[in-house]
Amino acid sequence: MRILFVESDKDLRAFFGSKLRDEFNGTIDMVATGKEAIKLLKSERPYDVIISDYFLPKGSGVDLLHFKIKNEITGSFIFFCSSKGEIPYLKEENQQVDKFSFGLLCNEIRRNAERRK
């Protein structure tokens, strides 16, 4: 399984990256900005799951989602937000987002991966 994890907070990125590596075999790529994530999406093999914070420097999670949709990139897209506030509702993009996830991230990844088999 290939997972792209996009989180601007370096401590959260390290923590969740470690947990994802413990839970899943495969490749876990981690970046801090929307711009870095788009660069990987342009240059690498497809990801099975893209997990993105909503609030990012240099391109928001919504920008990343729009890039995924526009370029018909396959794989699940999960918003993951560490803040206590809710992710604003995305009316147009709702059909393209597999889950708004605030916790139990690994279970959501497994469900999405199973659904796509």
C-alpha positions as CSV (number, residue, x, y, z in Angstrom):
1,M,0.0,0.0,0.0
2,R,1.2,3.5,-0.9
3,I,0.1,6.3,1.4
4,L,0.8,10.0,1.1
5,F,0.5,11.9,4.4
6,V,0.4,15.7,4.3
7,E,0.7,17.5,7.6
8,S,2.3,20.8,8.3
9,D,3.1,20.2,12.0
10,K,6.4,18.4,12.1
11,D,5.6,16.7,15.5
12,L,2.2,15.4,14.3
13,R,3.7,14.3,11.0
14,A,6.4,12.3,12.8
15,F,4.0,10.8,15.3
16,F,1.3,9.8,12.8
17,G,3.9,8.8,10.2
18,S,5.4,6.4,12.7
19,K,2.0,5.0,13.6
20,L,1.1,4.5,9.9
21,R,4.4,2.7,9.3
22,D,3.6,0.4,12.3
23,E,0.2,-0.4,11.0
24,F,0.7,-0.7,7.2
25,N,3.2,-2.5,5.0
26,G,4.3,-0.4,2.0
27,T,5.4,3.1,1.4
28,I,4.4,6.1,3.6
29,D,5.5,9.4,2.1
30,M,5.2,12.4,4.3
31,V,5.3,16.1,3.3
32,A,4.5,19.4,5.0
33,T,2.9,21.5,2.3
34,G,0.3,21.3,-0.5
35,K,3.0,22.2,-3.0
36,E,5.2,19.3,-2.0
37,A,2.3,16.9,-2.1
38,I,1.3,18.0,-5.6
39,K,4.9,17.6,-6.7
40,L,4.8,13.9,-5.5
41,L,1.5,13.3,-7.2
42,K,2.9,14.6,-10.5
43,S,6.1,12.5,-10.3
44,E,5.4,9.2,-8.5
45,R,3.3,6.1,-8.9
46,P,-0.3,6.5,-7.8
47,Y,-1.1,6.4,-4.1
48,D,-3.7,4.1,-2.6
49,V,-4.6,6.7,0.0
50,I,-3.9,10.4,0.3
51,I,-4.3,11.8,3.9
52,S,-4.2,15.5,4.1
53,D,-4.6,18.2,6.7
54,Y,-7.1,20.8,5.7
55,F,-5.0,23.8,6.7
56,L,-1.6,23.7,5.0
57,P,1.0,26.3,4.0
58,K,1.7,26.7,0.2
59,G,-1.6,25.2,-0.9
60,S,-4.4,24.0,1.3
61,G,-5.9,20.5,1.6
62,V,-8.7,21.8,-0.7
63,D,-6.1,22.8,-3.3
64,L,-4.7,19.3,-3.1
65,L,-8.2,17.8,-3.5
66,H,-8.9,20.0,-6.5
67,F,-5.6,18.9,-8.1
68,K,-6.5,15.2,-7.5
69,I,-10.0,15.7,-9.1
70,K,-8.8,17.8,-12.0
71,N,-6.0,15.3,-12.9
72,E,-8.2,12.2,-12.3
73,I,-5.8,10.8,-9.8
74,T,-7.0,7.5,-8.3
75,G,-7.0,6.5,-4.7
76,S,-8.9,7.5,-1.6
77,F,-8.7,11.0,-0.2
78,I,-9.1,11.5,3.5
79,F,-9.1,14.9,5.3
80,F,-7.4,14.6,8.6
81,C,-7.5,17.7,10.9
82,S,-5.8,17.9,14.2
83,S,-7.5,21.1,15.2
84,K,-10.6,21.1,17.4
85,G,-12.6,23.0,14.8
86,E,-14.5,21.3,12.1
87,I,-13.5,21.1,8.5
88,P,-15.7,23.4,6.5
89,Y,-18.3,21.5,4.4
90,L,-17.2,21.0,0.8
91,K,-20.4,20.9,-1.2
92,E,-18.9,20.3,-4.7
93,E,-16.1,18.1,-3.6
94,N,-18.1,15.9,-1.2
95,Q,-18.4,13.1,-3.7
96,Q,-14.7,13.0,-4.2
97,V,-13.7,12.8,-0.5
98,D,-14.0,9.4,1.0
99,K,-14.2,10.5,4.6
100,F,-13.8,13.5,6.9
101,S,-11.7,11.9,9.6
102,F,-11.0,13.3,13.0
103,G,-9.9,10.1,14.7
104,L,-9.4,6.4,14.1
105,L,-7.4,7.1,11.0
106,C,-6.1,3.6,10.5
107,N,-9.5,2.1,10.6
108,E,-10.7,4.6,7.9
109,I,-7.7,3.7,5.7
110,R,-8.5,0.0,6.1
111,R,-12.2,0.5,5.2
112,N,-11.3,2.6,2.2
113,A,-8.7,0.1,1.0
114,E,-11.1,-2.9,1.4
115,R,-13.9,-1.0,-0.4
116,R,-11.6,-0.4,-3.4
117,K,-10.5,-4.0,-3.8
